[in-house]
């Protein structure tokens, strides 16, 4: 029991040391202005040569960092103790020195020791871990609630409660495909500093405010993850799960979908920009103004050229990953649009497919619903596909008013 007490004291001392390590890392990650930056000058993402966890930017992430360090120290002590005794015994009691194997039976003291000591170690590891896990699940009293929807292969964000309520947008990879290349083809552009870690629309949140995330998916399982926040939450079709974070520093933080979700899994980055309260209010005002400007009058009658031009942009942002730029799709996986009977047939059926999705036994991946797009965007992309490639649909134009009527 004396040895057990000494071990317990050693573990307590190591835990105190471990608790201070994340503070050093966090201090190194925050500039004099309070802005989070990595040691290499990048912001909130993985860096070359980094061996440890990313510097924490939230209290939960700091606790995870401490637990990681503490448990690594415990494992190191156990490793040194066990192998030290083993190698000492082998060396000091080897046959060449004349030692002979001892013959003995069970020892009550040894039985008690190897039961009590591991029990104390487990308790010493479980108590702080349990406290952190419970804290990770406490999503109550959030300042802002954001719905996160994973889809192949982008993220949808809807601000449900708090300042910014009503804001909604899709976040796509913004790294040019010319930097990525393709199987059998070299990239034609030099890769940027944030290669595959940049998006066209970032999630913006205020600093020191509790942000609740409600996650789901509309096709397969995805996972929303920001390592610097200590957040990793699966987004599962048909289920609603939640998590939270409270960033303590302004800056830009990057993550990825952490669940293998299909062909473009590597192209689902997550970018969160943490700003001051004043900057957040300004962003909300600008975003709502932008959304109002984009909310075209559904009663407006567009020309076919206007719809095709707009539809090409909508297609490039939302459809090209699955159906390809040439409309040929991917064999046995994603349906082709070039020559498709749905695209060249009655337009009402294609409108219904975009609003409600479509299951197919012929292709491995079903078509998800795209009703989160505006009426004008849906009308434009349908018109574009009906007049592109080899398609020459009889009903070759769809107006936003037709999409409005189909939603009812």
C-alpha positions as CSV (number, residue, x, y, z in Angstrom):
1,X,0.0,0.0,0.0
2,X,3.0,2.3,0.6
3,X,4.0,1.9,-3.0
4,X,0.5,2.5,-4.2
5,X,0.4,5.8,-2.3
6,X,3.7,6.9,-3.8
7,X,2.4,6.1,-7.3
8,X,-0.7,8.0,-6.6
9,X,1.3,11.0,-5.5
10,X,3.5,10.8,-8.6
11,X,0.3,10.7,-10.8
12,X,-1.1,13.7,-9.1
13,X,2.2,15.7,-9.6
14,X,2.2,14.7,-13.3
15,X,-1.4,15.8,-13.7
16,X,-0.5,19.3,-12.4
17,X,2.3,19.5,-14.9
18,X,0.1,18.4,-17.7
19,X,-2.6,20.9,-16.9
20,X,-0.1,23.7,-17.5
21,X,1.1,22.5,-20.9
22,X,-2.0,23.6,-23.0
23,X,-1.7,27.1,-21.5
24,X,1.8,27.4,-23.0
25,X,0.6,26.1,-26.3
26,X,-2.4,28.6,-26.3
27,X,-0.1,31.5,-25.4
28,X,2.1,30.7,-28.3
29,X,-0.9,30.6,-30.6
30,X,-2.4,34.0,-29.7
31,X,-0.8,37.2,-30.9
32,X,-0.6,40.5,-28.9
33,X,-4.0,41.5,-30.4
34,X,-5.7,38.3,-29.2
35,X,-5.8,36.8,-32.7
36,X,-5.2,33.0,-33.0
37,X,-2.3,32.1,-35.3
38,X,-0.2,29.0,-35.6
39,X,3.5,28.9,-35.0
40,X,4.2,28.9,-38.8
41,X,2.0,31.9,-39.5
42,X,-1.0,30.0,-40.8
43,X,-4.3,30.2,-39.1
44,X,-6.2,27.5,-37.4
45,X,-5.3,24.5,-39.5
46,X,-2.7,21.7,-39.8
47,X,0.8,22.7,-40.4
48,X,3.8,20.8,-41.8
49,X,5.9,19.1,-39.2
50,X,3.4,19.5,-36.4
51,X,3.6,16.4,-34.2
52,X,1.1,17.2,-31.4
53,X,-2.5,18.3,-31.3
54,X,-3.3,21.7,-32.7
55,X,-3.1,24.6,-30.1
56,X,-6.5,24.8,-28.4
57,X,-8.8,27.7,-29.0
58,X,-11.6,26.7,-26.6
59,X,-11.8,25.5,-23.0
60,X,-12.9,22.0,-24.1
61,X,-10.0,21.8,-26.5
62,X,-7.6,22.8,-23.7
63,X,-9.1,20.1,-21.4
64,X,-8.6,17.5,-24.2
65,X,-5.0,18.7,-24.7
66,X,-4.4,18.3,-20.9
67,X,-6.0,14.8,-20.9
68,X,-3.9,13.8,-23.9
69,X,-0.7,14.9,-22.2
70,X,-1.6,13.5,-18.8
71,X,-2.5,10.1,-20.2
72,X,0.7,10.0,-22.4
73,X,2.7,10.6,-19.2
74,X,0.9,7.9,-17.3
75,X,1.6,5.5,-20.2
76,X,5.2,6.6,-20.3
77,X,5.6,5.9,-16.5
78,X,4.0,2.5,-16.8
79,X,6.2,1.7,-19.8
80,X,9.4,2.7,-18.0
81,X,8.4,0.9,-14.8
82,X,7.3,-2.4,-16.4
83,X,10.2,-2.7,-18.9
84,X,12.7,-1.4,-16.4
85,X,11.8,-4.1,-13.9
86,X,11.8,-6.7,-16.7
87,X,15.1,-5.8,-18.2
88,X,16.7,-5.4,-14.7
89,X,15.5,-8.9,-13.8
90,X,16.7,-10.4,-17.0
91,X,20.1,-8.8,-16.7
92,X,20.8,-9.3,-12.9
93,X,19.4,-12.8,-12.7
94,X,20.8,-14.3,-15.9
95,X,22.0,-17.9,-16.0
96,X,25.6,-16.9,-16.8
97,X,25.9,-15.4,-13.3
98,X,24.8,-18.7,-11.7
99,X,21.3,-17.8,-10.9
100,X,18.7,-20.5,-10.9
101,X,14.9,-20.0,-11.4
102,X,13.0,-19.7,-8.1
103,X,10.0,-21.8,-7.3
104,X,7.2,-20.0,-5.5
105,X,3.4,-19.9,-5.4
106,X,0.9,-17.0,-5.4
107,X,1.5,-14.0,-3.2
108,X,-1.4,-12.2,-1.5
109,X,0.6,-9.0,-1.4
110,X,1.4,-9.2,-5.2
111,X,-2.3,-10.0,-6.0
112,X,-3.5,-7.0,-4.0
113,X,-0.8,-4.7,-5.6
114,X,-1.6,-5.5,-9.2
115,X,-5.3,-5.1,-8.5
116,X,-5.2,-1.8,-6.5
117,X,-2.5,0.0,-8.6
118,X,-4.3,-0.4,-12.0
119,X,-7.5,0.5,-10.3
120,X,-6.0,3.8,-9.0
121,X,-4.5,4.5,-12.4
122,X,-7.9,4.0,-14.2
123,X,-9.7,6.2,-11.6
124,X,-7.0,8.9,-12.1
125,X,-7.6,8.8,-15.8
126,X,-11.4,8.4,-15.8
127,X,-12.4,11.2,-13.4
128,X,-11.0,14.2,-15.5
129,X,-12.0,12.5,-18.7
130,X,-15.6,12.0,-17.5
131,X,-15.8,15.7,-16.5
132,X,-14.7,16.8,-20.0
133,X,-17.0,14.4,-21.8
134,X,-20.0,15.7,-19.8
135,X,-19.0,19.2,-20.6
136,X,-18.8,18.4,-24.3
137,X,-22.4,17.3,-24.2
138,X,-23.8,20.3,-22.4
139,X,-25.4,22.4,-25.2
140,X,-27.7,24.3,-23.0
141,X,-27.9,28.2,-22.9
142,X,-26.4,28.7,-26.3
143,X,-26.1,32.2,-27.7
144,X,-26.4,31.1,-31.3
145,X,-27.7,27.9,-32.8
146,X,-26.6,26.8,-36.3
147,X,-27.9,23.9,-38.2
148,X,-25.2,22.0,-40.1
149,X,-26.2,19.8,-43.0
150,X,-23.6,17.5,-44.6
151,X,-24.2,16.6,-48.3
152,X,-22.1,15.2,-51.1
153,X,-19.9,17.1,-51.1
154,X,-20.4,20.4,-49.3
155,X,-21.9,21.8,-46.1
156,X,-25.1,23.7,-45.6
157,X,-25.5,26.2,-42.8
158,X,-28.8,27.7,-41.3
159,X,-28.6,30.1,-38.5
160,X,-31.7,29.1,-36.4
161,X,-31.5,31.2,-33.2
162,X,-29.7,34.2,-31.9
163,X,-28.2,37.1,-33.8
164,X,-28.1,36.2,-37.5
165,X,-31.3,34.1,-37.4
166,X,-32.5,33.4,-40.9
167,X,-29.1,33.4,-42.6
168,X,-28.6,30.3,-44.7
169,X,-25.9,29.4,-47.3
170,X,-24.0,26.5,-48.8
171,X,-20.2,26.3,-48.3
172,X,-18.2,24.7,-51.1
173,X,-14.5,24.0,-51.6
174,X,-13.0,27.1,-53.3
175,X,-9.6,25.6,-54.3
176,X,-9.6,25.7,-58.1
177,X,-9.8,22.3,-59.7
178,X,-6.8,23.2,-61.8
179,X,-4.7,23.0,-58.6
180,X,-6.2,19.6,-57.7
181,X,-5.7,17.8,-61.0
182,X,-7.3,14.5,-61.8
183,X,-6.3,10.8,-62.2
184,X,-3.8,10.7,-65.0
185,X,-3.5,14.5,-65.2
186,X,-1.2,16.9,-63.5
187,X,-2.4,20.0,-61.8
188,X,-2.0,23.0,-64.0
189,X,-1.9,25.7,-61.3
190,X,0.5,26.1,-58.3
191,X,-1.2,25.1,-55.1
192,X,-2.0,27.8,-52.6
193,X,-1.2,28.0,-48.9
194,X,-4.7,26.8,-48.0
195,X,-4.9,24.1,-50.6
196,X,-8.1,22.0,-50.0
197,X,-8.7,24.0,-46.8
198,X,-10.6,27.0,-48.2
199,X,-14.3,27.6,-49.0
200,X,-16.4,30.1,-50.9
201,X,-18.5,31.0,-47.8
202,X,-17.1,30.7,-44.3
203,X,-19.1,30.2,-41.1
204,X,-18.8,33.4,-39.1
205,X,-19.4,33.5,-35.3
206,X,-18.6,36.0,-32.5
207,X,-15.8,35.4,-30.0
208,X,-16.6,34.3,-26.5
209,X,-20.2,33.3,-27.4
210,X,-21.5,29.7,-27.0
211,X,-22.4,28.3,-30.4
212,X,-24.6,25.3,-30.6
213,X,-24.4,23.1,-33.7
214,X,-27.3,20.9,-34.8
215,X,-25.9,18.4,-37.3
216,X,-27.7,16.2,-39.8
217,X,-27.1,15.0,-43.4
218,X,-29.2,14.6,-46.5
219,X,-27.5,11.6,-48.1
220,X,-24.7,9.6,-46.2
221,X,-22.9,10.0,-42.9
222,X,-20.6,13.0,-42.7
223,X,-18.7,14.4,-39.7
224,X,-18.2,18.1,-38.8
225,X,-14.8,18.5,-37.2
226,X,-12.6,21.5,-36.1
227,X,-9.6,20.2,-34.1
228,X,-8.7,23.5,-32.5
229,X,-12.2,23.7,-31.0
230,X,-12.2,20.1,-29.8
231,X,-15.3,19.4,-31.8
232,X,-16.1,16.3,-33.9
233,X,-19.7,15.4,-34.4
234,X,-21.2,13.0,-36.9
235,X,-24.0,14.2,-39.2
236,X,-26.3,11.3,-39.9
237,X,-29.3,11.2,-42.3
238,X,-32.6,11.1,-40.5
239,X,-31.1,12.0,-37.1
240,X,-30.4,15.3,-35.4
241,X,-27.4,15.5,-33.1
242,X,-25.8,18.5,-31.4
243,X,-22.5,19.8,-30.1
244,X,-21.1,23.2,-29.2
245,X,-18.0,25.4,-29.0
246,X,-17.0,28.7,-27.5
247,X,-14.0,30.2,-29.2
248,X,-11.8,32.2,-26.9
249,X,-9.8,34.0,-29.7
250,X,-10.6,35.6,-33.0
251,X,-9.1,34.1,-36.1
252,X,-9.8,31.5,-38.8
253,X,-10.1,27.9,-37.9
254,X,-10.1,25.0,-40.4
255,X,-11.2,21.4,-40.4
256,X,-12.6,18.7,-42.6
257,X,-15.4,16.1,-42.9
258,X,-13.9,13.3,-40.8
259,X,-16.2,10.5,-42.0
260,X,-15.4,8.7,-45.3
261,X,-18.5,9.8,-47.3
262,X,-17.7,9.1,-51.0
263,X,-15.6,10.0,-54.0
264,X,-15.2,13.7,-53.1
265,X,-14.7,13.2,-49.3
266,X,-11.3,15.0,-49.4
267,X,-13.0,18.1,-50.8
268,X,-15.3,19.0,-47.9
269,X,-13.3,21.5,-45.8
270,X,-14.8,23.4,-42.9
271,X,-13.8,27.0,-42.2
272,X,-15.0,29.0,-39.2
273,X,-14.0,32.7,-38.8
274,X,-14.3,34.0,-35.3
275,X,-14.7,37.8,-35.1
276,X,-15.5,40.5,-32.5
277,X,-19.1,41.3,-31.6
278,X,-19.0,44.5,-33.6
279,X,-17.6,42.7,-36.7
280,X,-20.2,39.9,-36.3
281,X,-23.1,42.4,-36.2
282,X,-21.7,44.0,-39.4
283,X,-21.4,40.6,-41.1
284,X,-25.0,39.7,-40.2
285,X,-26.2,43.0,-41.6
286,X,-24.2,42.6,-44.8
287,X,-25.2,38.9,-45.2
288,X,-28.9,39.7,-44.8
289,X,-28.6,42.5,-47.4
290,X,-26.9,40.1,-49.7
291,X,-29.6,37.5,-49.3
292,X,-32.3,40.0,-49.9
293,X,-30.6,41.1,-53.1
294,X,-30.3,37.5,-54.3
295,X,-33.9,36.7,-53.5
296,X,-35.2,37.5,-57.0
297,X,-38.8,38.2,-57.6
298,X,-40.3,34.7,-58.5
299,X,-42.8,36.4,-60.7
300,X,-40.1,37.8,-62.9
301,X,-40.0,36.3,-66.4
302,X,-36.4,35.5,-67.5
303,X,-35.0,35.1,-71.0
304,X,-33.6,31.7,-71.8
305,X,-30.1,33.2,-72.2
306,X,-30.3,34.8,-68.7
307,X,-31.4,31.5,-67.2
308,X,-28.6,29.5,-69.0
309,X,-25.9,31.9,-67.8
310,X,-27.1,31.8,-64.2
311,X,-27.8,28.1,-64.4
312,X,-24.2,27.3,-65.5
313,X,-22.9,28.9,-62.3
314,X,-25.4,27.0,-60.2
315,X,-24.4,23.8,-61.9
316,X,-20.7,24.5,-61.4
317,X,-21.2,25.1,-57.7
318,X,-23.6,22.3,-56.8
319,X,-23.8,19.6,-59.5
320,X,-20.5,19.2,-61.3
321,X,-18.9,17.0,-58.6
322,X,-21.4,14.2,-59.3
323,X,-22.6,14.7,-62.8
324,X,-19.3,16.1,-64.2
325,X,-18.7,19.1,-66.4
326,X,-19.7,17.2,-69.5
327,X,-22.9,15.9,-68.0
328,X,-21.8,12.3,-68.4
329,X,-22.0,11.4,-64.7
330,X,-20.0,8.5,-63.2
331,X,-20.7,5.0,-64.4
332,X,-22.9,3.0,-62.0
333,X,-22.6,5.7,-59.4
334,X,-24.0,9.0,-60.6
335,X,-26.6,9.4,-63.3
336,X,-25.7,11.2,-66.6
337,X,-27.6,14.3,-67.5
338,X,-26.5,14.3,-71.1
339,X,-29.3,12.4,-72.9
340,X,-31.2,11.7,-69.7
341,X,-34.9,11.0,-70.2
342,X,-35.7,13.1,-67.1
343,X,-33.8,16.1,-68.5
344,X,-35.2,15.8,-72.0
345,X,-38.7,14.8,-70.9
346,X,-41.5,16.8,-69.3
347,X,-40.1,19.6,-67.1
348,X,-42.5,19.0,-64.3
349,X,-40.7,15.7,-63.5
350,X,-37.2,17.4,-63.4
351,X,-38.6,20.1,-61.1
352,X,-39.9,17.4,-58.8
353,X,-36.6,15.6,-58.7
354,X,-34.7,18.7,-57.7
355,X,-37.2,19.6,-55.0
356,X,-37.7,16.1,-53.5
357,X,-34.8,13.9,-54.7
358,X,-35.0,10.6,-56.4
359,X,-34.1,7.0,-55.5
360,X,-32.7,4.7,-58.2
361,X,-31.7,1.1,-58.2
362,X,-29.6,1.6,-61.3
363,X,-27.1,4.0,-59.7
364,X,-25.3,3.5,-56.3
365,X,-25.9,7.1,-55.2
366,X,-29.4,8.5,-55.1
367,X,-30.2,12.1,-56.1
368,X,-30.7,14.2,-53.0
369,X,-33.3,17.0,-52.7
370,X,-32.1,20.5,-53.5
371,X,-35.1,22.5,-52.2
372,X,-32.6,24.6,-50.2
373,X,-31.7,26.4,-53.5
374,X,-33.8,29.4,-54.4
375,X,-36.6,29.1,-56.9
376,X,-34.6,31.1,-59.5
377,X,-31.5,28.9,-59.0
378,X,-33.6,25.7,-59.6
379,X,-35.2,27.2,-62.6
380,X,-31.9,28.3,-64.0
381,X,-30.0,25.1,-63.5
382,X,-32.9,23.0,-65.1
383,X,-32.9,25.4,-68.0
384,X,-29.1,25.1,-68.4
385,X,-29.2,21.2,-68.4
386,X,-32.0,21.1,-70.9
387,X,-30.1,23.2,-73.3
388,X,-26.5,21.8,-72.8
389,X,-24.4,19.1,-74.3
390,X,-26.6,17.0,-76.7
391,X,-29.8,17.8,-74.9
392,X,-32.5,19.5,-77.0
393,X,-35.6,19.3,-74.8
394,X,-38.9,20.3,-76.2
395,X,-39.8,22.1,-73.0
396,X,-36.5,23.9,-72.9
397,X,-37.1,26.7,-70.3
398,X,-38.4,26.8,-66.7
399,X,-39.4,30.0,-65.0
400,X,-39.1,30.6,-61.2
401,X,-42.8,30.9,-60.9
402,X,-43.1,27.2,-62.0
403,X,-40.8,26.1,-59.2
404,X,-42.8,28.2,-56.7
405,X,-46.0,26.4,-57.8
406,X,-44.3,23.0,-57.6
407,X,-43.3,23.7,-54.0
408,X,-46.9,24.0,-52.8
